[in-house]
């Protein structure tokens, strides 16, 4: 809901808002792009697919070593970044991607600031992620670089500024 609200607040269409509402459904469930097309139509389903870092769910992840899980994570992120870099500035999914990254980044930044304010160990908090601190710093830095390279309409520039601030907090951890 938060990602969808950000899309609407920053000039997105109803189709983009619907895509934002469903942006993680392919990654997090057994839903496929084909099923989404049937349920919500091609334009919304295409936005969801464009926001997805992998359409293949690994059922053997529990059998993977930590090194294999990290390599898989890094591979998915590198492919996602390449896909993001190739997007045209007018691609409808781009605003949804930015809103999603702002939503996630700001939550992580708030959690980091809360840990600091409460005197809690940041390593404990950061160990909950799928990749270690240096890889998270790389991921957020690369996302920011790719998103900053796009030409944004005036309504969306504030979102990019918010993401920039969140990334600075994350990378300071």
Secondary structure as the mmCIF struct_conf table of DSSP 4:
data_model
#
loop_
_struct_conf.conf_type_id
_struct_conf.id
_struct_conf.beg_label_comp_id
_struct_conf.beg_label_asym_id
_struct_conf.beg_label_seq_id
_struct_conf.end_label_comp_id
_struct_conf.end_label_asym_id
_struct_conf.end_label_seq_id
HELX_RH_AL_P HELX_RH_AL_P1 UNK A 2 UNK A 9
TURN_TY1_P TURN_TY1_P1 UNK A 10 UNK A 11
HELX_RH_AL_P HELX_RH_AL_P2 UNK A 14 UNK A 21
TURN_TY1_P TURN_TY1_P2 UNK A 22 UNK A 24
HELX_RH_AL_P HELX_RH_AL_P3 UNK A 25 UNK A 28
BEND BEND1 UNK A 29 UNK A 30
HELX_RH_AL_P HELX_RH_AL_P4 UNK A 33 UNK A 40
HELX_RH_AL_P HELX_RH_AL_P5 UNK A 42 UNK A 51
BEND BEND2 UNK A 53 UNK A 53
BEND BEND3 UNK A 55 UNK A 55
BEND BEND4 UNK A 59 UNK A 59
HELX_RH_3T_P HELX_RH_3T_P1 UNK A 61 UNK A 63
BEND BEND5 UNK A 64 UNK A 64
HELX_RH_AL_P HELX_RH_AL_P6 UNK A 66 UNK A 86
BEND BEND6 UNK A 87 UNK A 87
TURN_TY1_P TURN_TY1_P3 UNK A 89 UNK A 90
TURN_TY1_P TURN_TY1_P4 UNK A 92 UNK A 92
HELX_RH_AL_P HELX_RH_AL_P7 UNK A 93 UNK A 117
TURN_TY1_P TURN_TY1_P5 UNK A 118 UNK A 119
HELX_RH_AL_P HELX_RH_AL_P8 UNK A 122 UNK A 126
TURN_TY1_P TURN_TY1_P6 UNK A 127 UNK A 128
BEND BEND7 UNK A 129 UNK A 131
HELX_RH_AL_P HELX_RH_AL_P9 UNK A 133 UNK A 148
TURN_TY1_P TURN_TY1_P7 UNK A 149 UNK A 149
BEND BEND8 UNK A 150 UNK A 150
HELX_RH_AL_P HELX_RH_AL_P10 UNK A 154 UNK A 171
TURN_TY1_P TURN_TY1_P8 UNK A 172 UNK A 172
#
